[in-house]
């Protein structure tokens, strides 16, 4: 199997090289526990991503200020309306024709000092009753204020949504670009389900958290500033009482949030692990059923699901304690303000409307604190997802491209390994001091037992991995000095595992060369015998390949990938067991197509069927990362070494059967032959 398509299952040790066996899909246990950043550094890093949108964020802040300003002014006008009603009710009970001063003096003379002080603070017109015109004007002003506040808040939400989605879109692009810059080693160690969870679930959760948190936090903070200012203006004493409860609310929020943060990190880690487990089991569901391992898969799934349940429950439950705690503190604040405010009205220290407005501000003061408390869980969940995305963005990338890349002057296809050394793990040597030369136009076959380093060898030519020592040259140019895309554009590769994407057969073939014409596609299909089975399909070349390529056979998928490589007509060709999925008759036909494709091209052929590489110009026999034998087919058989042993293992039994059949035809028996032997 090609190193480019190797998959590391959770049961496989990280970094396992070609020598490590591919783990079955029921093997369990996810990725190692991740190192978690603290909340505030991650949150600051996330907020720094808003810098490119600072102009629009300034507009968001301005709209929020306007919305909060209009909203905060409302209780003052409502307090004025309350005073109009209360003054009218009291004034109606006073004797008409008297003045406010006379009414206050009469109350003082009667010994009702507190009532006199209350009258003194009111706008009284004895005998007049409620001024409904002034009340209507005041209520219309309140309506206008709240309509303006709602309009500005809507505009703020619209613009903020645009800002957040722009940031998240850019983050997705960075993740996509990062994935293309990551070395193949990273994907060897990372389950695909876990990686997909970071790209989809975590970024989606981050988007939702930003959208909810930024709007509410901004509005809450501005509301706090505006409300506190108005409270101080109305009554410094009551404001001081109300503000005393803030440290208590913040302390409770901090204590609870600190405990829940680690559970949110665990929640999204276990989400990624569970996705990896599901993706693994679904990909290998046929193998799971063949070996009857459904119970083990179910147990592994249940274990991961239980871990996710435990972490999610703990995160949500602990974070949900913040809001009740803050609401309790707010209720204490409300009781204190109501009692002391009532006493102040009774003693004439404040008007009823002022107390009513202050109580509104007190409730408005508690509301932002409650909002922040309720958003604590959302913020922590978003930051936990941000950490996982940042971990991906912080991964080490493949070596940068050379500033002045080299290119072969005349591409002939001469490949030379000069004392090449490579290992997947630092303490596990694989290829040591390997030297070989592939002459232009020659076919080099690579054979050997599993784990010998065959696929690793061709992966090094493609620069999927960087060398630990030595160098590889293409027509005398060190491939490390070439751009990767320039190098790979000269190489065609057909993998053992046929990869097709969701699209038509024509599009899958054209993937090798997007600018190819339909005539060129048809030529490649005919040369590789794709055309003969495509003609039998109802939609022909417009047949859409399913997501799992289930509507074509494994051999047909392989033929399509061969046609794709044929279309590119590369200078250097790599075939990694390219005919392993086709039948014997088709293989013979494809071998002829491959012979035409390899004409005048240097080809590296990885083969397990030794019958397919008899005509190779050079056969390399590898074992433990070393070339133990090399030469042509006939010469290697005469040497009776490692290649002879491999060949005998494949064809020795067949030759013995042929001898037995011949003896039967001559009147003997296999048993007699065996006895004679």
C-alpha positions as CSV (number, residue, x, y, z in Angstrom):
1,X,0.0,0.0,0.0
2,X,1.2,3.5,-0.8
3,X,2.6,5.6,2.0
4,X,0.5,8.4,0.6
5,X,-2.6,6.6,1.4
6,X,-1.6,4.8,4.5
7,X,-3.9,5.1,7.4
8,X,-3.0,4.9,11.0
9,X,-5.6,3.2,13.1
10,X,-5.9,4.0,16.8
11,X,-4.4,0.7,17.7
12,X,-1.3,1.3,15.7
13,X,1.7,3.0,17.4
14,X,2.1,6.6,16.3
15,X,4.6,7.0,13.6
16,X,4.7,3.3,12.7
17,X,6.5,2.9,9.4
18,X,6.1,0.6,6.5
19,X,7.2,-2.3,8.7
20,X,4.3,-1.9,11.0
21,X,1.2,-3.8,10.1
22,X,-2.0,-1.9,9.2
23,X,-4.3,-2.3,12.2
24,X,-7.8,-3.7,11.8
25,X,-10.7,-1.2,12.2
26,X,-11.9,-2.5,15.5
27,X,-8.6,-1.8,17.3
28,X,-9.3,0.9,19.8
29,X,-8.1,3.8,22.0
30,X,-7.9,7.3,20.5
31,X,-5.2,9.9,20.3
32,X,-3.0,10.9,23.2
33,X,-4.4,13.5,25.6
34,X,-3.9,17.0,24.3
35,X,-2.1,19.7,26.1
36,X,-4.6,22.4,26.9
37,X,-3.8,26.1,26.8
38,X,-5.3,28.3,29.5
39,X,-8.5,30.2,28.8
40,X,-7.3,33.7,28.6
41,X,-4.3,33.3,26.2
42,X,-6.5,31.3,23.9
43,X,-9.3,33.8,24.1
44,X,-6.9,36.7,23.4
45,X,-5.5,34.9,20.4
46,X,-9.0,34.3,19.1
47,X,-9.9,38.0,19.6
48,X,-6.7,39.1,17.7
49,X,-8.3,37.5,14.6
50,X,-10.8,40.4,14.7
51,X,-8.0,42.9,13.9
52,X,-8.5,42.8,10.1
53,X,-12.1,43.7,10.7
54,X,-11.4,46.6,13.1
55,X,-13.1,49.2,11.0
56,X,-16.3,47.2,11.0
57,X,-15.8,46.3,14.6
58,X,-15.6,50.0,15.4
59,X,-19.0,50.5,13.6
60,X,-20.3,47.6,15.7
61,X,-19.2,49.3,18.9
62,X,-20.6,52.6,17.8
63,X,-24.0,51.0,17.0
64,X,-23.9,49.2,20.4
65,X,-23.2,52.5,22.2
66,X,-26.1,54.2,20.5
67,X,-28.4,51.2,21.3
68,X,-27.4,51.1,24.9
69,X,-27.6,54.9,25.3
70,X,-31.2,55.0,24.1
71,X,-32.1,51.9,26.2
72,X,-30.5,53.4,29.4
73,X,-32.3,56.7,29.0
74,X,-35.7,54.9,29.0
75,X,-36.0,54.3,32.8
76,X,-35.5,58.0,33.5
77,X,-38.5,58.9,31.3
78,X,-40.5,56.1,32.8
79,X,-39.7,57.5,36.2
80,X,-40.9,60.9,35.0
81,X,-44.2,59.3,33.9
82,X,-44.5,57.7,37.3
83,X,-44.0,61.0,39.0
84,X,-46.6,62.6,36.8
85,X,-49.1,59.9,37.8
86,X,-48.2,60.0,41.5
87,X,-48.2,63.8,41.6
88,X,-51.6,63.9,39.9
89,X,-53.1,61.4,42.4
90,X,-51.7,63.3,45.4
91,X,-52.6,66.8,43.9
92,X,-56.2,65.6,43.3
93,X,-56.6,65.1,47.1
94,X,-55.4,68.6,48.0
95,X,-57.7,71.6,48.2
96,X,-58.1,73.4,44.9
97,X,-56.9,77.0,44.9
98,X,-54.0,76.4,47.3
99,X,-50.4,76.4,46.3
100,X,-47.7,73.7,46.7
101,X,-46.0,75.9,49.3
102,X,-49.1,76.2,51.3
103,X,-49.7,72.4,51.2
104,X,-46.1,71.8,52.4
105,X,-46.5,74.3,55.2
106,X,-49.8,72.8,56.3
107,X,-48.1,69.3,56.5
108,X,-45.3,70.8,58.6
109,X,-47.7,72.5,60.9
110,X,-49.5,69.2,61.4
111,X,-46.2,67.5,62.4
112,X,-46.1,65.3,59.3
113,X,-42.5,66.3,58.4
114,X,-41.7,63.3,56.1
115,X,-44.9,63.9,54.1
116,X,-44.0,67.6,53.8
117,X,-40.6,66.7,52.5
118,X,-42.1,64.3,50.0
119,X,-44.6,67.0,48.8
120,X,-41.6,69.4,48.5
121,X,-39.9,67.1,46.0
122,X,-43.0,66.6,43.9
123,X,-44.4,68.7,41.1
124,X,-47.8,69.3,42.7
125,X,-50.8,71.3,41.4
126,X,-53.4,71.0,44.2
127,X,-56.8,69.9,42.8
128,X,-55.5,69.5,39.2
129,X,-55.2,65.6,39.1
130,X,-53.1,63.7,36.5
131,X,-51.7,65.7,33.5
132,X,-52.5,63.1,30.8
133,X,-51.1,65.3,28.0
134,X,-47.7,65.4,29.7
135,X,-48.0,61.6,30.4
136,X,-48.7,60.8,26.8
137,X,-45.8,62.9,25.5
138,X,-43.5,61.2,28.0
139,X,-44.7,57.7,27.0
140,X,-44.3,58.5,23.3
141,X,-40.7,59.6,24.0
142,X,-40.1,56.3,25.8
143,X,-41.5,54.4,22.8
144,X,-39.3,56.4,20.4
145,X,-36.2,55.7,22.6
146,X,-36.8,51.9,22.7
147,X,-37.6,51.8,18.9
148,X,-34.3,53.6,18.2
149,X,-32.5,51.3,20.6
150,X,-33.9,48.2,18.9
151,X,-33.0,49.5,15.4
152,X,-29.4,50.2,16.3
153,X,-29.2,46.8,18.0
154,X,-30.5,45.1,14.9
155,X,-27.9,46.9,12.8
156,X,-25.2,45.9,15.2
157,X,-26.2,42.3,15.1
158,X,-26.3,42.3,11.3
159,X,-22.9,43.8,11.0
160,X,-21.4,41.7,13.7
161,X,-22.7,38.5,12.0
162,X,-20.8,39.6,8.9
163,X,-17.6,40.2,10.9
164,X,-17.8,36.9,12.6
165,X,-18.5,34.9,9.5
166,X,-15.6,36.6,7.7
167,X,-13.3,35.7,10.5
168,X,-14.5,32.1,10.5
169,X,-14.3,31.9,6.7
170,X,-10.7,33.0,6.9
171,X,-10.0,30.5,9.7
172,X,-11.4,27.7,7.6
173,X,-9.2,28.8,4.7
174,X,-6.2,28.8,6.9
175,X,-7.0,25.3,8.1
176,X,-7.4,24.1,4.5
177,X,-4.1,25.7,3.5
178,X,-2.4,24.3,6.6
179,X,-3.5,20.8,5.8
180,X,-1.8,21.1,2.4
181,X,1.4,22.2,4.1
182,X,1.5,19.5,6.7
183,X,4.0,16.7,6.1
184,X,2.7,13.2,5.5
185,X,4.0,12.2,9.0
186,X,1.2,14.2,10.6
187,X,-1.5,12.2,8.8
188,X,0.3,8.9,9.7
189,X,-0.2,9.8,13.4
190,X,-3.7,11.4,13.2
191,X,-7.0,9.5,12.8
192,X,-9.0,11.0,10.0
193,X,-12.2,11.3,12.1
194,X,-10.3,13.4,14.7
195,X,-9.0,15.7,12.0
196,X,-12.4,16.0,10.4
197,X,-13.9,16.9,13.8
198,X,-11.5,19.8,14.2
199,X,-12.2,21.1,10.7
200,X,-16.0,20.8,11.0
201,X,-17.3,20.4,14.5
202,X,-14.8,22.6,16.3
203,X,-14.9,25.4,13.7
204,X,-18.7,25.3,13.7
205,X,-18.9,25.5,17.4
206,X,-16.3,28.3,17.4
207,X,-18.5,30.3,14.9
208,X,-21.6,29.8,17.0
209,X,-19.8,30.8,20.2
210,X,-18.3,33.9,18.7
211,X,-21.6,35.0,17.2
212,X,-23.5,34.6,20.5
213,X,-20.7,35.8,22.9
214,X,-19.4,38.9,21.2
215,X,-22.9,40.5,20.7
216,X,-24.1,39.8,24.3
217,X,-20.7,40.6,25.9
218,X,-20.4,43.9,24.1
219,X,-24.0,44.9,24.9
220,X,-23.7,43.7,28.5
221,X,-20.5,45.7,29.2
222,X,-21.8,48.9,27.7
223,X,-25.1,48.4,29.6
224,X,-23.2,48.0,32.8
225,X,-21.3,51.3,32.2
226,X,-24.4,53.2,31.3
227,X,-26.5,51.8,34.1
228,X,-23.9,52.4,36.8
229,X,-23.5,56.0,35.6
230,X,-27.3,56.6,35.8
231,X,-27.5,54.9,39.2
232,X,-24.8,57.2,40.6
233,X,-26.5,60.3,39.2
234,X,-29.9,59.2,40.8
235,X,-28.6,58.1,44.2
236,X,-24.9,57.6,45.1
237,X,-26.0,55.8,48.3
238,X,-28.1,53.2,46.5
239,X,-25.5,52.9,43.7
240,X,-22.9,52.0,46.4
241,X,-25.2,49.3,47.8
242,X,-25.8,47.9,44.4
243,X,-22.1,47.9,43.4
244,X,-21.1,46.0,46.6
245,X,-22.6,42.8,45.2
246,X,-20.4,42.9,42.0
247,X,-17.2,41.4,43.5
248,X,-19.3,38.6,45.0
249,X,-20.9,37.8,41.6
250,X,-17.5,38.0,39.8
251,X,-15.9,35.7,42.4
252,X,-18.6,33.1,42.1
253,X,-18.4,33.3,38.3
254,X,-14.6,32.9,38.3
255,X,-14.6,29.9,40.7
256,X,-17.3,28.0,38.7
257,X,-15.8,28.8,35.3
258,X,-12.3,27.7,36.3
259,X,-13.7,24.3,37.3
260,X,-15.8,23.8,34.1
261,X,-13.1,24.9,31.6
262,X,-11.2,21.6,31.7
263,X,-14.4,19.7,31.2
264,X,-15.1,21.7,28.0
265,X,-11.7,20.8,26.7
266,X,-12.3,17.2,27.5
267,X,-15.7,17.4,25.8
268,X,-14.4,18.4,22.5
269,X,-11.4,16.1,22.7
270,X,-13.8,13.1,23.3
271,X,-16.0,14.4,20.4
272,X,-13.0,14.1,18.1
273,X,-12.1,10.6,19.4
274,X,-15.7,9.4,19.0
275,X,-15.7,10.7,15.4
276,X,-12.5,8.9,14.7
277,X,-13.9,5.7,16.1
278,X,-17.1,6.1,14.0
279,X,-15.2,6.9,10.8
280,X,-12.9,3.9,11.4
281,X,-15.7,1.4,12.0
282,X,-17.8,2.6,9.1
283,X,-14.8,2.6,6.7
284,X,-14.0,-1.0,7.7
285,X,-17.6,-2.3,8.3
286,X,-17.2,-5.1,5.9
287,X,-14.1,-6.4,7.6
288,X,-15.8,-5.9,11.0
289,X,-18.6,-8.2,9.9
290,X,-16.4,-10.7,8.3
291,X,-14.5,-11.3,11.5
292,X,-17.6,-11.0,13.7
293,X,-16.2,-8.1,15.7
294,X,-19.4,-6.1,16.1
295,X,-19.5,-6.7,19.9
296,X,-15.9,-5.3,20.3
297,X,-16.8,-2.3,18.0
298,X,-20.0,-1.7,20.0
299,X,-18.1,-1.9,23.3
300,X,-15.4,0.6,22.1
301,X,-18.1,2.9,20.8
302,X,-20.0,2.7,24.1
303,X,-16.8,3.4,26.1
304,X,-16.0,6.5,24.0
305,X,-19.7,7.6,24.1
306,X,-19.7,7.3,27.9
307,X,-16.5,9.4,28.1
308,X,-18.1,12.1,26.0
309,X,-21.3,11.9,28.0
310,X,-19.4,12.3,31.3
311,X,-17.3,15.2,30.1
312,X,-20.3,17.0,28.4
313,X,-22.5,16.5,31.5
314,X,-19.8,17.8,33.8
315,X,-19.0,20.8,31.6
316,X,-22.7,21.8,31.1
317,X,-23.8,21.2,34.7
318,X,-20.9,23.0,36.3
319,X,-21.2,26.0,33.9
320,X,-24.9,26.1,34.4
321,X,-24.3,26.8,38.1
322,X,-23.0,30.3,37.3
323,X,-26.4,31.8,36.3
324,X,-28.3,30.7,39.4
325,X,-25.5,32.0,41.6
326,X,-25.4,35.4,39.9
327,X,-29.2,35.6,39.9
328,X,-29.2,34.9,43.7
329,X,-26.8,37.7,44.2
330,X,-28.9,40.0,42.0
331,X,-32.0,39.1,44.0
332,X,-30.2,40.2,47.2
333,X,-29.3,43.4,45.5
334,X,-32.9,44.0,44.4
335,X,-34.2,43.5,48.0
336,X,-31.7,45.9,49.5
337,X,-32.4,48.6,46.8
338,X,-36.2,48.2,47.2
339,X,-36.2,48.5,51.0
340,X,-33.7,51.3,51.3
341,X,-35.3,53.2,48.3
342,X,-38.8,52.9,49.9
343,X,-37.4,54.4,53.1
344,X,-35.8,57.2,51.2
345,X,-39.2,58.0,49.5
346,X,-41.0,57.9,52.9
347,X,-38.5,60.4,54.3
348,X,-38.6,62.6,51.3
349,X,-35.0,61.9,50.3
350,X,-36.1,60.7,46.8
351,X,-39.1,60.8,44.6
352,X,-41.1,57.7,43.8
353,X,-40.2,58.0,40.2
354,X,-36.5,58.2,41.0
355,X,-36.8,55.0,43.1
356,X,-38.8,53.3,40.4
357,X,-36.2,54.3,37.8
358,X,-33.4,53.1,40.1
359,X,-35.0,49.8,40.6
360,X,-35.3,49.4,36.9
361,X,-31.6,50.2,36.6
362,X,-30.9,47.8,39.4
363,X,-32.6,45.0,37.4
364,X,-30.9,46.2,34.2
365,X,-27.6,46.1,36.2
366,X,-28.2,42.5,37.1
367,X,-29.3,41.5,33.6
368,X,-25.8,42.0,32.0
369,X,-24.2,40.1,34.9
370,X,-26.7,37.3,34.3
371,X,-26.1,37.4,30.6
372,X,-22.3,37.1,31.1
373,X,-22.9,34.2,33.5
374,X,-25.2,32.4,31.1
375,X,-22.6,32.9,28.3
376,X,-19.7,31.6,30.3
377,X,-20.4,28.0,29.2
378,X,-20.7,29.1,25.5
379,X,-17.5,31.1,25.8
380,X,-15.6,28.2,27.4
381,X,-16.9,25.7,24.8
382,X,-15.8,28.1,22.0
383,X,-12.4,28.7,23.5
384,X,-11.9,24.9,24.0
385,X,-12.7,24.4,20.3
386,X,-10.4,27.3,19.4
387,X,-7.6,25.6,21.2
388,X,-8.0,22.4,19.1
389,X,-8.0,24.4,15.9
390,X,-5.0,26.4,17.0
391,X,-3.2,23.2,17.8
392,X,-3.7,22.1,14.2
393,X,-2.5,25.5,12.9
394,X,0.6,25.3,15.2
395,X,1.7,21.9,13.9
396,X,5.1,21.7,12.3
397,X,4.9,22.2,8.5
398,X,6.9,20.5,5.8
399,X,10.2,22.2,4.9
400,X,9.7,25.4,2.9
401,X,10.3,25.5,-0.8
402,X,13.7,26.7,-2.0
403,X,13.9,30.4,-2.8
404,X,15.7,29.7,-6.1
405,X,14.4,26.3,-7.2
406,X,16.3,24.2,-9.6
407,X,15.0,22.4,-12.6
408,X,16.5,19.7,-14.9
409,X,17.7,21.3,-18.1
410,X,16.6,18.3,-20.3
411,X,14.3,15.8,-18.5
412,X,15.4,12.3,-19.4
413,X,14.3,10.4,-16.3
414,X,17.6,9.4,-14.7
415,X,17.0,8.8,-11.0
416,X,19.9,8.2,-8.6
417,X,19.9,7.4,-4.9
418,X,23.1,8.5,-3.3
419,X,23.8,7.0,0.2
420,X,20.1,7.6,1.2
421,X,19.1,7.1,4.9
422,X,15.6,7.4,6.2
423,X,13.6,6.3,9.2
424,X,10.0,7.0,10.4
425,X,11.0,6.9,14.0
426,X,14.4,8.2,15.3
427,X,15.2,4.9,17.1
428,X,14.0,2.6,14.3
429,X,16.2,2.6,11.3
430,X,14.5,1.6,8.0
431,X,16.7,2.6,5.1
432,X,20.4,3.0,5.7
433,X,23.0,4.1,3.1
434,X,21.0,3.1,0.0
435,X,22.5,3.8,-3.4
436,X,21.0,2.9,-6.8
437,X,20.7,4.3,-10.3
438,X,17.6,4.1,-12.6
439,X,18.7,4.8,-16.2
440,X,16.4,6.8,-18.5
441,X,13.7,4.7,-20.1
442,X,14.4,1.7,-17.9
443,X,11.8,-0.2,-15.8
444,X,13.0,-0.8,-12.2
445,X,11.0,-3.4,-10.3
446,X,11.1,-3.4,-6.5
447,X,10.2,-6.6,-4.7
448,X,10.6,-7.9,-1.2
449,X,8.6,-9.0,1.8
450,X,6.1,-6.7,3.6
451,X,7.9,-4.0,5.5
452,X,11.0,-4.1,3.4
453,X,10.7,-0.4,2.5
454,X,9.4,-0.8,-1.1
455,X,6.7,1.9,-0.9
456,X,8.9,4.1,1.3
457,X,11.4,4.1,-1.5
458,X,9.0,5.6,-4.1
459,X,7.5,8.0,-1.5
460,X,11.0,9.4,-1.1
461,X,11.2,10.1,-4.8
462,X,7.9,12.0,-4.5
463,X,9.3,13.9,-1.5
464,X,6.3,12.8,0.7
465,X,9.0,12.5,3.4
466,X,12.3,14.3,3.7
467,X,15.6,12.3,3.9
468,X,17.6,11.8,7.0
469,X,20.8,11.5,5.0
470,X,22.1,11.4,1.4
471,X,20.3,12.7,-1.6
472,X,18.1,11.8,-4.6
473,X,18.7,13.3,-7.9
474,X,16.6,13.6,-11.0
475,X,18.7,14.1,-14.1
476,X,21.5,15.3,-11.9
477,X,19.4,17.8,-9.9
478,X,18.9,17.2,-6.2
479,X,15.1,16.9,-5.8
480,X,15.4,18.7,-2.4
481,X,16.3,21.8,-4.5
482,X,13.2,21.5,-6.7
483,X,9.7,22.8,-5.9
484,X,7.4,19.9,-4.8
485,X,4.7,20.7,-7.3
486,X,7.3,20.9,-10.1
487,X,8.7,17.6,-9.2
488,X,5.4,15.8,-8.8
489,X,4.0,17.2,-12.0
490,X,6.7,15.1,-13.8
491,X,5.7,11.9,-12.0
492,X,2.6,9.7,-12.6
493,X,1.5,7.3,-9.9
494,X,-0.9,4.5,-9.8
495,X,-1.6,3.3,-6.2
496,X,-2.6,-0.1,-5.0
497,X,-5.7,1.4,-3.4
498,X,-7.7,3.0,-6.3
499,X,-9.0,6.4,-5.2
500,X,-11.9,7.9,-7.1
501,X,-14.0,11.0,-6.1
502,X,-17.7,11.6,-6.4
503,X,-18.1,12.5,-10.1
504,X,-18.4,11.0,-13.5
505,X,-16.0,8.5,-15.0
506,X,-14.9,11.2,-17.5
507,X,-14.2,13.6,-14.7
508,X,-12.2,11.0,-12.8
509,X,-10.0,10.3,-15.8
510,X,-9.6,14.0,-16.6
511,X,-8.4,14.6,-13.0
512,X,-4.9,13.6,-14.3
513,X,-4.9,16.5,-16.7
514,X,-7.8,19.0,-16.4
515,X,-7.1,20.5,-19.8
516,X,-7.4,17.2,-21.6
517,X,-10.0,17.0,-24.5
518,X,-12.7,14.3,-24.7
519,X,-10.7,12.7,-27.6
520,X,-7.6,12.4,-25.4
521,X,-9.7,10.9,-22.5
522,X,-11.2,8.4,-24.9
523,X,-7.7,7.5,-26.2
524,X,-6.5,6.9,-22.7
525,X,-9.6,4.8,-21.8
526,X,-9.1,2.6,-24.9
527,X,-5.4,2.1,-24.2
528,X,-6.2,1.0,-20.7
529,X,-9.3,-1.1,-21.6
530,X,-11.6,1.2,-19.6
531,X,-13.6,1.8,-22.7
532,X,-14.8,-1.8,-23.1
533,X,-16.7,-1.8,-19.7
534,X,-17.8,1.8,-19.8
535,X,-19.6,1.2,-23.1
536,X,-21.8,-1.4,-21.2
537,X,-22.9,1.2,-18.6
538,X,-26.2,3.0,-19.3
539,X,-24.7,6.4,-19.0
540,X,-21.3,5.6,-20.4
541,X,-18.6,8.1,-19.5
542,X,-21.2,10.2,-17.7
543,X,-21.8,7.5,-15.1
544,X,-21.5,9.1,-11.7
545,X,-19.2,7.2,-9.3
546,X,-20.8,6.8,-5.9
547,X,-19.2,8.1,-2.8
548,X,-17.8,4.7,-2.0
549,X,-17.4,3.7,-5.7
550,X,-19.9,0.9,-5.1
551,X,-21.3,1.0,-8.6
552,X,-18.1,-0.1,-10.2
553,X,-16.0,-3.1,-9.3
554,X,-12.6,-2.9,-7.6
555,X,-10.9,-3.9,-10.9
556,X,-12.8,-1.3,-12.8
557,X,-11.8,1.4,-10.3
558,X,-8.2,0.3,-10.8
559,X,-8.5,0.6,-14.5
560,X,-9.9,4.1,-14.3
561,X,-6.9,5.2,-12.1
562,X,-4.5,3.6,-14.7
563,X,-6.3,5.6,-17.4
564,X,-5.9,8.7,-15.4
565,X,-2.1,8.1,-15.2
566,X,-2.0,7.3,-18.9
567,X,-3.6,10.6,-19.7
568,X,-0.9,12.6,-17.8
569,X,1.9,11.0,-19.8
570,X,4.5,11.7,-17.2
571,X,8.3,11.5,-17.5
572,X,8.6,9.3,-14.5
573,X,6.1,6.6,-13.7
574,X,5.5,4.9,-10.3
575,X,3.2,1.8,-10.2
576,X,2.5,0.5,-6.7
577,X,1.0,-2.9,-7.2
578,X,-1.2,-1.3,-9.9
579,X,-2.8,-4.5,-11.2
580,X,-3.6,-6.1,-7.9
581,X,-7.3,-5.7,-8.2
582,X,-7.9,-6.9,-11.8
583,X,-8.5,-10.4,-13.0
584,X,-5.8,-12.4,-14.8
585,X,-7.1,-11.8,-18.3
586,X,-7.5,-8.0,-17.7
587,X,-4.1,-8.0,-16.1
588,X,-2.5,-9.4,-19.2
589,X,-4.2,-6.7,-21.3
590,X,-3.2,-4.0,-18.8
591,X,0.3,-5.2,-18.9
592,X,0.4,-4.4,-22.6
593,X,-1.1,-1.0,-21.9
594,X,1.5,-0.4,-19.2
595,X,4.3,-1.5,-21.6
596,X,3.1,1.3,-23.9
597,X,2.8,3.7,-21.1
598,X,6.3,2.9,-19.8
599,X,7.9,3.3,-23.2
600,X,10.7,5.9,-23.1
601,X,9.9,6.6,-19.4
602,X,11.7,5.6,-16.3
603,X,9.4,3.4,-14.3
604,X,9.4,2.2,-10.7
605,X,7.2,-0.8,-10.3
606,X,6.4,-2.2,-6.8
607,X,5.2,-5.8,-7.3
608,X,4.2,-8.8,-5.3
609,X,3.2,-10.8,-8.4
610,X,6.7,-11.6,-9.7
611,X,5.2,-12.7,-13.1
612,X,4.4,-9.1,-13.8
613,X,8.0,-7.9,-13.7
614,X,9.9,-10.5,-15.6
615,X,10.7,-8.0,-18.4
616,X,11.9,-5.3,-16.1
617,X,15.3,-3.9,-16.9
618,X,16.4,-4.0,-13.3
619,X,14.9,-5.9,-10.3
620,X,15.7,-4.7,-6.8
621,X,15.2,-7.1,-4.0
622,X,14.8,-5.3,-0.7
623,X,14.9,-6.5,2.8
624,X,14.9,-4.4,6.0
625,X,15.4,-1.2,4.0
626,X,18.4,-2.5,2.1
627,X,18.9,-3.8,-1.4
628,X,20.1,-7.3,-1.0
629,X,20.1,-8.3,-4.7
630,X,19.7,-6.5,-8.0
631,X,19.7,-7.6,-11.6
632,X,17.6,-9.0,-14.4
633,X,15.0,-11.8,-13.9
634,X,17.0,-14.6,-15.5
635,X,20.3,-13.6,-13.8
636,X,18.7,-13.4,-10.4
637,X,17.1,-16.9,-10.8
638,X,20.4,-18.4,-11.7
639,X,22.0,-16.8,-8.6
640,X,19.5,-18.7,-6.4
641,X,19.5,-16.0,-3.7
642,X,16.7,-13.9,-2.2
643,X,14.9,-13.4,-5.4
644,X,15.0,-17.1,-6.2
645,X,13.4,-17.8,-2.8
646,X,10.6,-15.3,-3.4
647,X,10.0,-16.8,-6.9
648,X,10.0,-20.3,-5.7
649,X,7.5,-19.4,-2.9
650,X,5.1,-18.2,-5.5
651,X,5.6,-20.6,-8.4
652,X,7.2,-23.7,-6.8
653,X,3.8,-25.2,-5.9
654,X,2.4,-24.7,-9.3
655,X,5.5,-26.3,-10.9
656,X,5.1,-29.3,-8.6
657,X,1.4,-29.7,-9.6
658,X,2.4,-29.6,-13.3
659,X,4.9,-32.4,-12.7
660,X,2.3,-34.5,-10.9
661,X,-0.2,-34.0,-13.8
662,X,2.5,-35.1,-16.2
663,X,3.2,-38.3,-14.2
664,X,-0.5,-39.1,-14.1
665,X,-0.7,-38.7,-17.8
666,X,2.2,-41.2,-18.1
667,X,0.4,-43.8,-15.9
668,X,2.0,-43.0,-12.6
669,X,0.7,-41.4,-9.4
670,X,1.7,-38.5,-7.3
671,X,2.1,-40.9,-4.3
672,X,4.5,-43.0,-6.2
673,X,6.4,-39.9,-7.3
674,X,6.5,-38.7,-3.7
675,X,7.7,-42.2,-2.6
676,X,10.3,-42.3,-5.2
677,X,11.5,-38.8,-4.3
